[in-house]
Structures are given as structure tokens and as C-alpha cells.
Amino acid sequence: MSASNEIVGKRQAAASLNFFERDLTVWVALCIAVGIGLGLLFPALVQAIDRMEFAQVNLPVGVLNWAKRYSDS
């Protein structure tokens, strides 16, 4: 494979990614920063969310995982 074909292939692969997939690292860093900020500003809220647990599963996390699972189909 020539160098120009390889470059074209990489550009096509990058173009097929959507906005969130292409900048996933930025989104993850932003979510971490927002989570830390919310924890510092509203510690009682974070503790209340942390206590929402059933069978050793955090309910908000479980619901979001369930929603993600069924949104992909």
C-alpha cells in the first residue's frame, strides 16, 4: 500500500466517526471536570446519589448503563 493510499484510508476512517466519537477524549475529560466540580459545589447531592443503591448496584449508574445498552440498537 502506498503512503498516499494509507493517508486517504485514514482520512476516510476519521470522516466516518461522528462528532462525539471523534472527540471522545475531550468529552471524557469534560465529564470528569464537571463531576469533580459538582462534587465540590454540591457535596450533599453527590452523597445522596451515592446512597441510591440496590443489591450493591448504584441505581443512577445502572439506569444509565441500561439506557445505553438499549439506545445502541
Wavefront OBJ file of the C-alpha trace (Angstrom):
o trace
v 0.000 0.000 0.000
v 1.426 3.369 -0.953
v 1.731 6.225 1.501
v -0.948 8.280 -0.284
v -3.429 5.372 -0.173
v -2.743 4.955 3.535
v -3.390 8.654 4.185
v -6.636 8.553 2.203
v -7.739 5.470 4.138
v -7.050 7.160 7.474
v -8.975 10.278 6.399
v -11.970 8.169 5.347
v -11.909 6.309 8.668
v -11.790 9.591 10.604
v -14.598 11.049 8.489
v -16.848 8.095 9.322
v -16.698 8.883 13.049
v -19.448 11.090 14.409
v -18.856 14.242 16.457
v -18.800 12.501 19.844
v -16.628 9.581 18.720
v -14.060 11.817 17.086
v -13.568 13.939 20.221
v -14.180 11.253 22.848
v -11.111 12.174 24.900
v -12.329 15.758 25.191
v -15.813 14.618 26.266
v -14.410 12.259 28.902
v -12.150 14.981 30.308
v -15.068 17.428 30.335
v -17.316 14.935 32.167
v -14.603 14.272 34.755
v -14.133 18.010 35.330
v -17.899 18.583 35.644
v -18.197 15.655 38.065
v -15.400 16.979 40.253
v -16.898 20.473 40.134
v -20.362 19.231 41.114
v -18.832 17.211 43.935
v -17.108 20.305 45.290
v -20.120 22.610 44.873
v -22.853 20.192 45.981
v -21.369 17.531 48.266
v -24.770 16.639 49.770
v -26.179 15.901 46.308
v -23.240 13.646 45.462
v -23.637 11.793 48.757
v -27.384 11.345 48.131
v -26.697 9.896 44.674
v -24.048 7.642 46.188
v -26.592 6.258 48.672
v -29.039 5.275 45.877
v -28.090 1.642 45.863
v -29.906 -1.654 45.433
v -28.170 -5.041 45.693
v -24.793 -3.270 45.750
v -25.538 -1.541 42.414
v -25.712 2.237 42.210
v -29.143 2.928 40.686
v -28.240 6.006 38.585
v -25.275 4.138 37.091
v -27.416 1.060 36.493
v -30.151 3.068 34.781
v -27.639 4.874 32.555
v -25.988 1.574 31.599
v -29.384 0.087 30.801
v -30.320 3.134 28.702
v -27.017 2.967 26.834
v -27.470 -0.728 26.151
v -30.865 -0.215 24.538
v -30.036 3.026 22.755
v -27.426 1.254 20.576
v -29.967 -0.986 18.869
l 1 2 3 4 5 6 7 8 9 10 11 12 13 14 15 16 17 18 19 20 21 22 23 24 25 26 27 28 29 30 31 32 33 34 35 36 37 38 39 40 41 42 43 44 45 46 47 48 49 50 51 52 53 54 55 56 57 58 59 60 61 62 63 64 65 66 67 68 69 70 71 72 73
